[in-house]
Amino acid sequence: MERAAKRDAQIGATSPKAPTGKRQPKRTEGTRPSADELAAFYADMVNSEKFLPASTISNTIRDAMLSRGLVTPERLRARGVR
């Protein structure tokens, strides 16, 4: 942060205009979705006919969807999820 402050001060000293962009503070973390919410979100993707990239569903999410009964193993195979 010290280097960034020095750099900003040097830029401000050499340029007649004040810097137009301000540094944005780091985004504060909101509430994270629960495991049930994540499983439901990805199950909607699997059960739809929309494009599903191969790397979208992790093993953890796959297991969560199966254990909650949100998808069937046949549907996962049909969609290319291993």
mmCIF file of the N, C-alpha and C atoms, coordinates in Angstrom:
data_MODEL
# 
_entry.id   MODEL 
# 
loop_
_atom_site.group_PDB 
_atom_site.id 
_atom_site.type_symbol 
_atom_site.label_atom_id 
_atom_site.label_alt_id 
_atom_site.label_comp_id 
_atom_site.label_asym_id 
_atom_site.label_entity_id 
_atom_site.label_seq_id 
_atom_site.pdbx_PDB_ins_code 
_atom_site.Cartn_x 
_atom_site.Cartn_y 
_atom_site.Cartn_z 
_atom_site.occupancy 
_atom_site.B_iso_or_equiv 
_atom_site.pdbx_formal_charge 
_atom_site.auth_seq_id 
_atom_site.auth_comp_id 
_atom_site.auth_asym_id 
_atom_site.auth_atom_id 
_atom_site.pdbx_PDB_model_num 
ATOM 1   N N  . MET A 1 1  ? 0.819   -1.183  0.000   1.00 0.00 ? 1  MET A N  1 
ATOM 2   C CA . MET A 1 1  ? 0.000   0.000   0.000   1.00 0.00 ? 1  MET A CA 1 
ATOM 3   C C  . MET A 1 1  ? 0.864   1.247   0.000   1.00 0.00 ? 1  MET A C  1 
ATOM 4   N N  . GLU A 1 2  ? 2.018   1.157   0.644   1.00 0.00 ? 2  GLU A N  1 
ATOM 5   C CA . GLU A 1 2  ? 2.915   2.305   0.650   1.00 0.00 ? 2  GLU A CA 1 
ATOM 6   C C  . GLU A 1 2  ? 3.414   2.606   -0.759  1.00 0.00 ? 2  GLU A C  1 
ATOM 7   N N  . ARG A 1 3  ? 3.754   1.532   -1.499  1.00 0.00 ? 3  ARG A N  1 
ATOM 8   C CA . ARG A 1 3  ? 4.226   1.740   -2.873  1.00 0.00 ? 3  ARG A CA 1 
ATOM 9   C C  . ARG A 1 3  ? 3.139   2.372   -3.725  1.00 0.00 ? 3  ARG A C  1 
ATOM 10  N N  . ALA A 1 4  ? 1.908   1.942   -3.546  1.00 0.00 ? 4  ALA A N  1 
ATOM 11  C CA . ALA A 1 4  ? 0.808   2.496   -4.326  1.00 0.00 ? 4  ALA A CA 1 
ATOM 12  C C  . ALA A 1 4  ? 0.591   3.963   -3.976  1.00 0.00 ? 4  ALA A C  1 
ATOM 13  N N  . ALA A 1 5  ? 0.696   4.304   -2.709  1.00 0.00 ? 5  ALA A N  1 
ATOM 14  C CA . ALA A 1 5  ? 0.537   5.691   -2.291  1.00 0.00 ? 5  ALA A CA 1 
ATOM 15  C C  . ALA A 1 5  ? 1.652   6.558   -2.865  1.00 0.00 ? 5  ALA A C  1 
ATOM 16  N N  . LYS A 1 6  ? 2.901   6.048   -2.838  1.00 0.00 ? 6  LYS A N  1 
ATOM 17  C CA . LYS A 1 6  ? 4.017   6.794   -3.421  1.00 0.00 ? 6  LYS A CA 1 
ATOM 18  C C  . LYS A 1 6  ? 3.826   6.978   -4.918  1.00 0.00 ? 6  LYS A C  1 
ATOM 19  N N  . ARG A 1 7  ? 3.406   5.913   -5.591  1.00 0.00 ? 7  ARG A N  1 
ATOM 20  C CA . ARG A 1 7  ? 3.199   5.995   -7.035  1.00 0.00 ? 7  ARG A CA 1 
ATOM 21  C C  . ARG A 1 7  ? 2.115   7.017   -7.359  1.00 0.00 ? 7  ARG A C  1 
ATOM 22  N N  . ASP A 1 8  ? 1.024   7.003   -6.607  1.00 0.00 ? 8  ASP A N  1 
ATOM 23  C CA . ASP A 1 8  ? -0.048  7.971   -6.831  1.00 0.00 ? 8  ASP A CA 1 
ATOM 24  C C  . ASP A 1 8  ? 0.432   9.394   -6.566  1.00 0.00 ? 8  ASP A C  1 
ATOM 25  N N  . ALA A 1 9  ? 1.265   9.564   -5.533  1.00 0.00 ? 9  ALA A N  1 
ATOM 26  C CA . ALA A 1 9  ? 1.798   10.884  -5.232  1.00 0.00 ? 9  ALA A CA 1 
ATOM 27  C C  . ALA A 1 9  ? 2.724   11.361  -6.343  1.00 0.00 ? 9  ALA A C  1 
ATOM 28  N N  . GLN A 1 10 ? 3.537   10.479  -6.893  1.00 0.00 ? 10 GLN A N  1 
ATOM 29  C CA . GLN A 1 10 ? 4.432   10.848  -7.984  1.00 0.00 ? 10 GLN A CA 1 
ATOM 30  C C  . GLN A 1 10 ? 3.647   11.207  -9.238  1.00 0.00 ? 10 GLN A C  1 
ATOM 31  N N  . ILE A 1 11 ? 2.624   10.446  -9.531  1.00 0.00 ? 11 ILE A N  1 
ATOM 32  C CA . ILE A 1 11 ? 1.796   10.731  -10.704 1.00 0.00 ? 11 ILE A CA 1 
ATOM 33  C C  . ILE A 1 11 ? 1.097   12.073  -10.521 1.00 0.00 ? 11 ILE A C  1 
ATOM 34  N N  . GLY A 1 12 ? 0.616   12.322  -9.325  1.00 0.00 ? 12 GLY A N  1 
ATOM 35  C CA . GLY A 1 12 ? -0.055  13.587  -9.049  1.00 0.00 ? 12 GLY A CA 1 
ATOM 36  C C  . GLY A 1 12 ? 0.891   14.766  -9.123  1.00 0.00 ? 12 GLY A C  1 
ATOM 37  N N  . ALA A 1 13 ? 2.162   14.587  -8.726  1.00 0.00 ? 13 ALA A N  1 
ATOM 38  C CA . ALA A 1 13 ? 3.132   15.673  -8.746  1.00 0.00 ? 13 ALA A CA 1 
ATOM 39  C C  . ALA A 1 13 ? 3.584   15.991  -10.167 1.00 0.00 ? 13 ALA A C  1 
ATOM 40  N N  . THR A 1 14 ? 3.674   14.999  -11.024 1.00 0.00 ? 14 THR A N  1 
ATOM 41  C CA . THR A 1 14 ? 4.165   15.223  -12.383 1.00 0.00 ? 14 THR A CA 1 
ATOM 42  C C  . THR A 1 14 ? 3.061   15.658  -13.330 1.00 0.00 ? 14 THR A C  1 
ATOM 43  N N  . SER A 1 15 ? 1.852   15.359  -13.020 1.00 0.00 ? 15 SER A N  1 
ATOM 44  C CA . SER A 1 15 ? 0.750   15.688  -13.921 1.00 0.00 ? 15 SER A CA 1 
ATOM 45  C C  . SER A 1 15 ? -0.024  16.881  -13.362 1.00 0.00 ? 15 SER A C  1 
ATOM 46  N N  . PRO A 1 16 ? -0.410  17.826  -14.225 1.00 0.00 ? 16 PRO A N  1 
ATOM 47  C CA . PRO A 1 16 ? -1.155  18.980  -13.722 1.00 0.00 ? 16 PRO A CA 1 
ATOM 48  C C  . PRO A 1 16 ? -2.578  18.625  -13.296 1.00 0.00 ? 16 PRO A C  1 
ATOM 49  N N  . LYS A 1 17 ? -3.131  17.561  -13.888 1.00 0.00 ? 17 LYS A N  1 
ATOM 50  C CA . LYS A 1 17 ? -4.481  17.147  -13.521 1.00 0.00 ? 17 LYS A CA 1 
ATOM 51  C C  . LYS A 1 17 ? -4.433  16.181  -12.342 1.00 0.00 ? 17 LYS A C  1 
ATOM 52  N N  . ALA A 1 18 ? -5.432  16.233  -11.547 1.00 0.00 ? 18 ALA A N  1 
ATOM 53  C CA . ALA A 1 18 ? -5.548  15.264  -10.458 1.00 0.00 ? 18 ALA A CA 1 
ATOM 54  C C  . ALA A 1 18 ? -5.957  13.923  -11.050 1.00 0.00 ? 18 ALA A C  1 
ATOM 55  N N  . PRO A 1 19 ? -5.525  12.831  -10.452 1.00 0.00 ? 19 PRO A N  1 
ATOM 56  C CA . PRO A 1 19 ? -5.931  11.529  -10.970 1.00 0.00 ? 19 PRO A CA 1 
ATOM 57  C C  . PRO A 1 19 ? -7.453  11.385  -10.925 1.00 0.00 ? 19 PRO A C  1 
ATOM 58  N N  . THR A 1 20 ? -8.003  10.874  -12.029 1.00 0.00 ? 20 THR A N  1 
ATOM 59  C CA . THR A 1 20 ? -9.456  10.777  -12.113 1.00 0.00 ? 20 THR A CA 1 
ATOM 60  C C  . THR A 1 20 ? -9.993  9.535   -11.413 1.00 0.00 ? 20 THR A C  1 
ATOM 61  N N  . GLY A 1 21 ? -9.229  8.451   -11.400 1.00 0.00 ? 21 GLY A N  1 
ATOM 62  C CA . GLY A 1 21 ? -9.720  7.221   -10.796 1.00 0.00 ? 21 GLY A CA 1 
ATOM 63  C C  . GLY A 1 21 ? -9.262  7.083   -9.366  1.00 0.00 ? 21 GLY A C  1 
ATOM 64  N N  . LYS A 1 22 ? -10.174 6.731   -8.515  1.00 0.00 ? 22 LYS A N  1 
ATOM 65  C CA . LYS A 1 22 ? -9.815  6.466   -7.124  1.00 0.00 ? 22 LYS A CA 1 
ATOM 66  C C  . LYS A 1 22 ? -9.687  4.972   -6.945  1.00 0.00 ? 22 LYS A C  1 
ATOM 67  N N  . ARG A 1 23 ? -8.877  4.589   -6.034  1.00 0.00 ? 23 ARG A N  1 
ATOM 68  C CA . ARG A 1 23 ? -8.737  3.171   -5.730  1.00 0.00 ? 23 ARG A CA 1 
ATOM 69  C C  . ARG A 1 23 ? -9.989  2.706   -4.996  1.00 0.00 ? 23 ARG A C  1 
ATOM 70  N N  . GLN A 1 24 ? -10.478 1.561   -5.410  1.00 0.00 ? 24 GLN A N  1 
ATOM 71  C CA . GLN A 1 24 ? -11.670 0.998   -4.792  1.00 0.00 ? 24 GLN A CA 1 
ATOM 72  C C  . GLN A 1 24 ? -11.260 0.122   -3.611  1.00 0.00 ? 24 GLN A C  1 
ATOM 73  N N  . PRO A 1 25 ? -11.959 0.243   -2.497  1.00 0.00 ? 25 PRO A N  1 
ATOM 74  C CA . PRO A 1 25 ? -11.651 -0.660  -1.378  1.00 0.00 ? 25 PRO A CA 1 
ATOM 75  C C  . PRO A 1 25 ? -12.053 -2.081  -1.751  1.00 0.00 ? 25 PRO A C  1 
ATOM 76  N N  . LYS A 1 26 ? -11.440 -3.041  -1.089  1.00 0.00 ? 26 LYS A N  1 
ATOM 77  C CA . LYS A 1 26 ? -11.781 -4.434  -1.345  1.00 0.00 ? 26 LYS A CA 1 
ATOM 78  C C  . LYS A 1 26 ? -13.247 -4.672  -1.019  1.00 0.00 ? 26 LYS A C  1 
ATOM 79  N N  . ARG A 1 27 ? -13.857 -5.526  -1.817  1.00 0.00 ? 27 ARG A N  1 
ATOM 80  C CA . ARG A 1 27 ? -15.270 -5.829  -1.627  1.00 0.00 ? 27 ARG A CA 1 
ATOM 81  C C  . ARG A 1 27 ? -15.443 -6.636  -0.351  1.00 0.00 ? 27 ARG A C  1 
ATOM 82  N N  . THR A 1 28 ? -16.411 -6.267  0.426   1.00 0.00 ? 28 THR A N  1 
ATOM 83  C CA . THR A 1 28 ? -16.671 -7.023  1.651   1.00 0.00 ? 28 THR A CA 1 
ATOM 84  C C  . THR A 1 28 ? -17.449 -8.276  1.283   1.00 0.00 ? 28 THR A C  1 
ATOM 85  N N  . GLU A 1 29 ? -17.169 -9.314  1.984   1.00 0.00 ? 29 GLU A N  1 
ATOM 86  C CA . GLU A 1 29 ? -17.836 -10.588 1.731   1.00 0.00 ? 29 GLU A CA 1 
ATOM 87  C C  . GLU A 1 29 ? -19.266 -10.530 2.239   1.00 0.00 ? 29 GLU A C  1 
ATOM 88  N N  . GLY A 1 30 ? -20.168 -10.921 1.387   1.00 0.00 ? 30 GLY A N  1 
ATOM 89  C CA . GLY A 1 30 ? -21.566 -11.036 1.788   1.00 0.00 ? 30 GLY A CA 1 
ATOM 90  C C  . GLY A 1 30 ? -21.785 -12.428 2.366   1.00 0.00 ? 30 GLY A C  1 
ATOM 91  N N  . THR A 1 31 ? -23.019 -12.780 2.494   1.00 0.00 ? 31 THR A N  1 
ATOM 92  C CA . THR A 1 31 ? -23.300 -14.117 2.989   1.00 0.00 ? 31 THR A CA 1 
ATOM 93  C C  . THR A 1 31 ? -23.078 -15.119 1.864   1.00 0.00 ? 31 THR A C  1 
ATOM 94  N N  . ARG A 1 32 ? -22.450 -16.187 2.174   1.00 0.00 ? 32 ARG A N  1 
ATOM 95  C CA . ARG A 1 32 ? -22.188 -17.225 1.184   1.00 0.00 ? 32 ARG A CA 1 
ATOM 96  C C  . ARG A 1 32 ? -23.373 -18.172 1.115   1.00 0.00 ? 32 ARG A C  1 
ATOM 97  N N  . PRO A 1 33 ? -23.644 -18.692 -0.080  1.00 0.00 ? 33 PRO A N  1 
ATOM 98  C CA . PRO A 1 33 ? -24.762 -19.624 -0.197  1.00 0.00 ? 33 PRO A CA 1 
ATOM 99  C C  . PRO A 1 33 ? -24.467 -20.925 0.553   1.00 0.00 ? 33 PRO A C  1 
ATOM 100 N N  . SER A 1 34 ? -25.518 -21.520 1.083   1.00 0.00 ? 34 SER A N  1 
ATOM 101 C CA . SER A 1 34 ? -25.358 -22.775 1.810   1.00 0.00 ? 34 SER A CA 1 
ATOM 102 C C  . SER A 1 34 ? -25.144 -23.911 0.815   1.00 0.00 ? 34 SER A C  1 
ATOM 103 N N  . ALA A 1 35 ? -24.791 -25.063 1.320   1.00 0.00 ? 35 ALA A N  1 
ATOM 104 C CA . ALA A 1 35 ? -24.574 -26.233 0.467   1.00 0.00 ? 35 ALA A CA 1 
ATOM 105 C C  . ALA A 1 35 ? -25.861 -26.633 -0.235  1.00 0.00 ? 35 ALA A C  1 
ATOM 106 N N  . ASP A 1 36 ? -26.989 -26.487 0.456   1.00 0.00 ? 36 ASP A N  1 
ATOM 107 C CA . ASP A 1 36 ? -28.284 -26.800 -0.157  1.00 0.00 ? 36 ASP A CA 1 
ATOM 108 C C  . ASP A 1 36 ? -28.594 -25.860 -1.315  1.00 0.00 ? 36 ASP A C  1 
ATOM 109 N N  . GLU A 1 37 ? -28.306 -24.572 -1.128  1.00 0.00 ? 37 GLU A N  1 
ATOM 110 C CA . GLU A 1 37 ? -28.553 -23.597 -2.192  1.00 0.00 ? 37 GLU A CA 1 
ATOM 111 C C  . GLU A 1 37 ? -27.658 -23.851 -3.400  1.00 0.00 ? 37 GLU A C  1 
ATOM 112 N N  . LEU A 1 38 ? -26.398 -24.173 -3.147  1.00 0.00 ? 38 LEU A N  1 
ATOM 113 C CA . LEU A 1 38 ? -25.490 -24.476 -4.250  1.00 0.00 ? 38 LEU A CA 1 
ATOM 114 C C  . LEU A 1 38 ? -25.934 -25.719 -5.010  1.00 0.00 ? 38 LEU A C  1 
ATOM 115 N N  . ALA A 1 39 ? -26.318 -26.743 -4.281  1.00 0.00 ? 39 ALA A N  1 
ATOM 116 C CA . ALA A 1 39 ? -26.764 -27.977 -4.927  1.00 0.00 ? 39 ALA A CA 1 
ATOM 117 C C  . ALA A 1 39 ? -28.005 -27.715 -5.776  1.00 0.00 ? 39 ALA A C  1 
ATOM 118 N N  . ALA A 1 40 ? -28.930 -26.922 -5.272  1.00 0.00 ? 40 ALA A N  1 
ATOM 119 C CA . ALA A 1 40 ? -30.143 -26.611 -6.028  1.00 0.00 ? 40 ALA A CA 1 
ATOM 120 C C  . ALA A 1 40 ? -29.820 -25.784 -7.268  1.00 0.00 ? 40 ALA A C  1 
ATOM 121 N N  . PHE A 1 41 ? -28.905 -24.850 -7.149  1.00 0.00 ? 41 PHE A N  1 
ATOM 122 C CA . PHE A 1 41 ? -28.515 -24.012 -8.282  1.00 0.00 ? 41 PHE A CA 1 
ATOM 123 C C  . PHE A 1 41 ? -27.928 -24.859 -9.410  1.00 0.00 ? 41 PHE A C  1 
ATOM 124 N N  . TYR A 1 42 ? -26.980 -25.725 -9.069  1.00 0.00 ? 42 TYR A N  1 
ATOM 125 C CA . TYR A 1 42 ? -26.348 -26.555 -10.091 1.00 0.00 ? 42 TYR A CA 1 
ATOM 126 C C  . TYR A 1 42 ? -27.292 -27.636 -10.605 1.00 0.00 ? 42 TYR A C  1 
ATOM 127 N N  . ALA A 1 43 ? -28.204 -28.113 -9.776  1.00 0.00 ? 43 ALA A N  1 
ATOM 128 C CA . ALA A 1 43 ? -29.180 -29.100 -10.237 1.00 0.00 ? 43 ALA A CA 1 
ATOM 129 C C  . ALA A 1 43 ? -30.076 -28.495 -11.305 1.00 0.00 ? 43 ALA A C  1 
ATOM 130 N N  . ASP A 1 44 ? -30.429 -27.225 -11.154 1.00 0.00 ? 44 ASP A N  1 
ATOM 131 C CA . ASP A 1 44 ? -31.217 -26.550 -12.188 1.00 0.00 ? 44 ASP A CA 1 
ATOM 132 C C  . ASP A 1 44 ? -30.458 -26.515 -13.503 1.00 0.00 ? 44 ASP A C  1 
ATOM 133 N N  . MET A 1 45 ? -29.152 -26.296 -13.435 1.00 0.00 ? 45 MET A N  1 
ATOM 134 C CA . MET A 1 45 ? -28.337 -26.271 -14.643 1.00 0.00 ? 45 MET A CA 1 
ATOM 135 C C  . MET A 1 45 ? -28.288 -27.654 -15.299 1.00 0.00 ? 45 MET A C  1 
ATOM 136 N N  . VAL A 1 46 ? -28.135 -28.676 -14.483 1.00 0.00 ? 46 VAL A N  1 
ATOM 137 C CA . VAL A 1 46 ? -28.044 -30.036 -15.010 1.00 0.00 ? 46 VAL A CA 1 
ATOM 138 C C  . VAL A 1 46 ? -29.374 -30.477 -15.600 1.00 0.00 ? 46 VAL A C  1 
ATOM 139 N N  . ASN A 1 47 ? -30.470 -30.146 -14.939 1.00 0.00 ? 47 ASN A N  1 
ATOM 140 C CA . ASN A 1 47 ? -31.785 -30.591 -15.382 1.00 0.00 ? 47 ASN A CA 1 
ATOM 141 C C  . ASN A 1 47 ? -32.331 -29.797 -16.560 1.00 0.00 ? 47 ASN A C  1 
ATOM 142 N N  . SER A 1 48 ? -31.724 -28.643 -16.859 1.00 0.00 ? 48 SER A N  1 
ATOM 143 C CA . SER A 1 48 ? -32.192 -27.863 -18.005 1.00 0.00 ? 48 SER A CA 1 
ATOM 144 C C  . SER A 1 48 ? -31.547 -28.398 -19.279 1.00 0.00 ? 48 SER A C  1 
ATOM 145 N N  . GLU A 1 49 ? -31.951 -27.859 -20.396 1.00 0.00 ? 49 GLU A N  1 
ATOM 146 C CA . GLU A 1 49 ? -31.373 -28.257 -21.681 1.00 0.00 ? 49 GLU A CA 1 
ATOM 147 C C  . GLU A 1 49 ? -30.320 -27.263 -22.155 1.00 0.00 ? 49 GLU A C  1 
ATOM 148 N N  . LYS A 1 50 ? -29.969 -26.300 -21.313 1.00 0.00 ? 50 LYS A N  1 
ATOM 149 C CA . LYS A 1 50 ? -28.974 -25.298 -21.677 1.00 0.00 ? 50 LYS A CA 1 
ATOM 150 C C  . LYS A 1 50 ? -27.586 -25.920 -21.732 1.00 0.00 ? 50 LYS A C  1 
ATOM 151 N N  . PHE A 1 51 ? -26.664 -25.191 -22.371 1.00 0.00 ? 51 PHE A N  1 
ATOM 152 C CA . PHE A 1 51 ? -25.284 -25.643 -22.474 1.00 0.00 ? 51 PHE A CA 1 
ATOM 153 C C  . PHE A 1 51 ? -24.677 -25.772 -21.079 1.00 0.00 ? 51 PHE A C  1 
ATOM 154 N N  . LEU A 1 52 ? -23.969 -26.874 -20.855 1.00 0.00 ? 52 LEU A N  1 
ATOM 155 C CA . LEU A 1 52 ? -23.326 -27.132 -19.570 1.00 0.00 ? 52 LEU A CA 1 
ATOM 156 C C  . LEU A 1 52 ? -21.860 -27.458 -19.824 1.00 0.00 ? 52 LEU A C  1 
ATOM 157 N N  . PRO A 1 53 ? -20.941 -26.523 -19.541 1.00 0.00 ? 53 PRO A N  1 
ATOM 158 C CA . PRO A 1 53 ? -19.524 -26.806 -19.741 1.00 0.00 ? 53 PRO A CA 1 
ATOM 159 C C  . PRO A 1 53 ? -19.082 -27.991 -18.882 1.00 0.00 ? 53 PRO A C  1 
ATOM 160 N N  . ALA A 1 54 ? -18.109 -28.717 -19.386 1.00 0.00 ? 54 ALA A N  1 
ATOM 161 C CA . ALA A 1 54 ? -17.675 -29.946 -18.724 1.00 0.00 ? 54 ALA A CA 1 
ATOM 162 C C  . ALA A 1 54 ? -17.122 -29.691 -17.322 1.00 0.00 ? 54 ALA A C  1 
ATOM 163 N N  . SER A 1 55 ? -16.490 -28.570 -17.107 1.00 0.00 ? 55 SER A N  1 
ATOM 164 C CA . SER A 1 55 ? -15.838 -28.315 -15.818 1.00 0.00 ? 55 SER A CA 1 
ATOM 165 C C  . SER A 1 55 ? -16.729 -27.565 -14.832 1.00 0.00 ? 55 SER A C  1 
ATOM 166 N N  . THR A 1 56 ? -17.992 -27.411 -15.116 1.00 0.00 ? 56 THR A N  1 
ATOM 167 C CA . THR A 1 56 ? -18.884 -26.650 -14.237 1.00 0.00 ? 56 THR A CA 1 
ATOM 168 C C  . THR A 1 56 ? -19.177 -27.373 -12.934 1.00 0.00 ? 56 THR A C  1 
ATOM 169 N N  . ILE A 1 57 ? -19.422 -28.659 -13.008 1.00 0.00 ? 57 ILE A N  1 
ATOM 170 C CA . ILE A 1 57 ? -19.843 -29.433 -11.836 1.00 0.00 ? 57 ILE A CA 1 
ATOM 171 C C  . ILE A 1 57 ? -18.646 -30.152 -11.235 1.00 0.00 ? 57 ILE A C  1 
ATOM 172 N N  . SER A 1 58 ? -18.330 -29.813 -9.984  1.00 0.00 ? 58 SER A N  1 
ATOM 173 C CA . SER A 1 58 ? -17.236 -30.493 -9.287  1.00 0.00 ? 58 SER A CA 1 
ATOM 174 C C  . SER A 1 58 ? -17.760 -31.782 -8.655  1.00 0.00 ? 58 SER A C  1 
ATOM 175 N N  . ASN A 1 59 ? -16.847 -32.604 -8.205  1.00 0.00 ? 59 ASN A N  1 
ATOM 176 C CA . ASN A 1 59 ? -17.238 -33.856 -7.554  1.00 0.00 ? 59 ASN A CA 1 
ATOM 177 C C  . ASN A 1 59 ? -18.041 -33.592 -6.285  1.00 0.00 ? 59 ASN A C  1 
ATOM 178 N N  . THR A 1 60 ? -17.695 -32.560 -5.558  1.00 0.00 ? 60 THR A N  1 
ATOM 179 C CA . THR A 1 60 ? -18.400 -32.229 -4.324  1.00 0.00 ? 60 THR A CA 1 
ATOM 180 C C  . THR A 1 60 ? -19.842 -31.826 -4.612  1.00 0.00 ? 60 THR A C  1 
ATOM 181 N N  . ILE A 1 61 ? -20.032 -30.989 -5.620  1.00 0.00 ? 61 ILE A N  1 
ATOM 182 C CA . ILE A 1 61 ? -21.379 -30.561 -5.989  1.00 0.00 ? 61 ILE A CA 1 
ATOM 183 C C  . ILE A 1 61 ? -22.176 -31.741 -6.526  1.00 0.00 ? 61 ILE A C  1 
ATOM 184 N N  . ARG A 1 62 ? -21.519 -32.581 -7.343  1.00 0.00 ? 62 ARG A N  1 
ATOM 185 C CA . ARG A 1 62 ? -22.191 -33.768 -7.881  1.00 0.00 ? 62 ARG A CA 1 
ATOM 186 C C  . ARG A 1 62 ? -22.704 -34.644 -6.754  1.00 0.00 ? 62 ARG A C  1 
ATOM 187 N N  . ASP A 1 63 ? -21.836 -34.911 -5.768  1.00 0.00 ? 63 ASP A N  1 
ATOM 188 C CA . ASP A 1 63 ? -22.235 -35.750 -4.637  1.00 0.00 ? 63 ASP A CA 1 
ATOM 189 C C  . ASP A 1 63 ? -23.364 -35.104 -3.825  1.00 0.00 ? 63 ASP A C  1 
ATOM 190 N N  . ALA A 1 64 ? -23.320 -33.777 -3.670  1.00 0.00 ? 64 ALA A N  1 
ATOM 191 C CA . ALA A 1 64 ? -24.366 -33.080 -2.926  1.00 0.00 ? 64 ALA A CA 1 
ATOM 192 C C  . ALA A 1 64 ? -25.705 -33.182 -3.647  1.00 0.00 ? 64 ALA A C  1 
ATOM 193 N N  . MET A 1 65 ? -25.696 -33.034 -4.959  1.00 0.00 ? 65 MET A N  1 
ATOM 194 C CA . MET A 1 65 ? -26.945 -33.136 -5.723  1.00 0.00 ? 65 MET A CA 1 
ATOM 195 C C  . MET A 1 65 ? -27.517 -34.546 -5.647  1.00 0.00 ? 65 MET A C  1 
ATOM 196 N N  . LEU A 1 66 ? -26.645 -35.549 -5.759  1.00 0.00 ? 66 LEU A N  1 
ATOM 197 C CA . LEU A 1 66 ? -27.108 -36.930 -5.702  1.00 0.00 ? 66 LEU A CA 1 
ATOM 198 C C  . LEU A 1 66 ? -27.653 -37.288 -4.322  1.00 0.00 ? 66 LEU A C  1 
ATOM 199 N N  . SER A 1 67 ? -26.965 -36.859 -3.269  1.00 0.00 ? 67 SER A N  1 
ATOM 200 C CA . SER A 1 67 ? -27.404 -37.201 -1.915  1.00 0.00 ? 67 SER A CA 1 
ATOM 201 C C  . SER A 1 67 ? -28.731 -36.536 -1.558  1.00 0.00 ? 67 SER A C  1 
ATOM 202 N N  . ARG A 1 68 ? -29.013 -35.380 -2.149  1.00 0.00 ? 68 ARG A N  1 
ATOM 203 C CA . ARG A 1 68 ? -30.271 -34.690 -1.885  1.00 0.00 ? 68 ARG A CA 1 
ATOM 204 C C  . ARG A 1 68 ? -31.384 -35.117 -2.837  1.00 0.00 ? 68 ARG A C  1 
ATOM 205 N N  . GLY A 1 69 ? -31.049 -35.947 -3.802  1.00 0.00 ? 69 GLY A N  1 
ATOM 206 C CA . GLY A 1 69 ? -32.046 -36.440 -4.748  1.00 0.00 ? 69 GLY A CA 1 
ATOM 207 C C  . GLY A 1 69 ? -32.497 -35.409 -5.771  1.00 0.00 ? 69 GLY A C  1 
ATOM 208 N N  . LEU A 1 70 ? -31.642 -34.420 -6.042  1.00 0.00 ? 70 LEU A N  1 
ATOM 209 C CA . LEU A 1 70 ? -32.011 -33.364 -6.984  1.00 0.00 ? 70 LEU A CA 1 
ATOM 210 C C  . LEU A 1 70 ? -31.814 -33.780 -8.440  1.00 0.00 ? 70 LEU A C  1 
ATOM 211 N N  . VAL A 1 71 ? -30.898 -34.712 -8.672  1.00 0.00 ? 71 VAL A N  1 
ATOM 212 C CA . VAL A 1 71 ? -30.636 -35.217 -10.020 1.00 0.00 ? 71 VAL A CA 1 
ATOM 213 C C  . VAL A 1 71 ? -30.461 -36.728 -9.947  1.00 0.00 ? 71 VAL A C  1 
ATOM 214 N N  . THR A 1 72 ? -30.550 -37.371 -11.079 1.00 0.00 ? 72 THR A N  1 
ATOM 215 C CA . THR A 1 72 ? -30.326 -38.813 -11.137 1.00 0.00 ? 72 THR A CA 1 
ATOM 216 C C  . THR A 1 72 ? -28.961 -39.090 -11.753 1.00 0.00 ? 72 THR A C  1 
ATOM 217 N N  . PRO A 1 73 ? -28.379 -40.227 -11.443 1.00 0.00 ? 73 PRO A N  1 
ATOM 218 C CA . PRO A 1 73 ? -27.087 -40.564 -12.063 1.00 0.00 ? 73 PRO A CA 1 
ATOM 219 C C  . PRO A 1 73 ? -27.185 -40.645 -13.587 1.00 0.00 ? 73 PRO A C  1 
ATOM 220 N N  . GLU A 1 74 ? -28.338 -41.084 -14.087 1.00 0.00 ? 74 GLU A N  1 
ATOM 221 C CA . GLU A 1 74 ? -28.519 -41.174 -15.537 1.00 0.00 ? 74 GLU A CA 1 
ATOM 222 C C  . GLU A 1 74 ? -28.486 -39.792 -16.179 1.00 0.00 ? 74 GLU A C  1 
ATOM 223 N N  . ARG A 1 75 ? -29.124 -38.828 -15.521 1.00 0.00 ? 75 ARG A N  1 
ATOM 224 C CA . ARG A 1 75 ? -29.143 -37.460 -16.058 1.00 0.00 ? 75 ARG A CA 1 
ATOM 225 C C  . ARG A 1 75 ? -27.732 -36.869 -16.046 1.00 0.00 ? 75 ARG A C  1 
ATOM 226 N N  . LEU A 1 76 ? -26.984 -37.142 -14.989 1.00 0.00 ? 76 LEU A N  1 
ATOM 227 C CA . LEU A 1 76 ? -25.611 -36.643 -14.929 1.00 0.00 ? 76 LEU A CA 1 
ATOM 228 C C  . LEU A 1 76 ? -24.772 -37.243 -16.052 1.00 0.00 ? 76 LEU A C  1 
ATOM 229 N N  . ARG A 1 77 ? -24.910 -38.540 -16.295 1.00 0.00 ? 77 ARG A N  1 
ATOM 230 C CA . ARG A 1 77 ? -24.182 -39.179 -17.372 1.00 0.00 ? 77 ARG A CA 1 
ATOM 231 C C  . ARG A 1 77 ? -24.571 -38.589 -18.724 1.00 0.00 ? 77 ARG A C  1 
ATOM 232 N N  . ALA A 1 78 ? -25.867 -38.361 -18.903 1.00 0.00 ? 78 ALA A N  1 
ATOM 233 C CA . ALA A 1 78 ? -26.356 -37.806 -20.168 1.00 0.00 ? 78 ALA A CA 1 
ATOM 234 C C  . ALA A 1 78 ? -25.791 -36.401 -20.410 1.00 0.00 ? 78 ALA A C  1 
ATOM 235 N N  . ARG A 1 79 ? -25.564 -35.655 -19.341 1.00 0.00 ? 79 ARG A N  1 
ATOM 236 C CA . ARG A 1 79 ? -25.031 -34.300 -19.452 1.00 0.00 ? 79 ARG A CA 1 
ATOM 237 C C  . ARG A 1 79 ? -23.505 -34.270 -19.453 1.00 0.00 ? 79 ARG A C  1 
ATOM 238 N N  . GLY A 1 80 ? -22.859 -35.412 -19.299 1.00 0.00 ? 80 GLY A N  1 
ATOM 239 C CA . GLY A 1 80 ? -21.395 -35.475 -19.357 1.00 0.00 ? 80 GLY A CA 1 
ATOM 240 C C  . GLY A 1 80 ? -20.699 -35.197 -18.043 1.00 0.00 ? 80 GLY A C  1 
ATOM 241 N N  . VAL A 1 81 ? -21.429 -35.288 -16.938 1.00 0.00 ? 81 VAL A N  1 
ATOM 242 C CA . VAL A 1 81 ? -20.826 -35.080 -15.623 1.00 0.00 ? 81 VAL A CA 1 
ATOM 243 C C  . VAL A 1 81 ? -20.349 -36.415 -15.106 1.00 0.00 ? 81 VAL A C  1 
ATOM 244 N N  . ARG A 1 82 ? -19.105 -36.498 -14.686 1.00 0.00 ? 82 ARG A N  1 
ATOM 245 C CA . ARG A 1 82 ? -18.538 -37.753 -14.205 1.00 0.00 ? 82 ARG A CA 1 
ATOM 246 C C  . ARG A 1 82 ? -18.424 -37.779 -12.717 1.00 0.00 ? 82 ARG A C  1 
# 
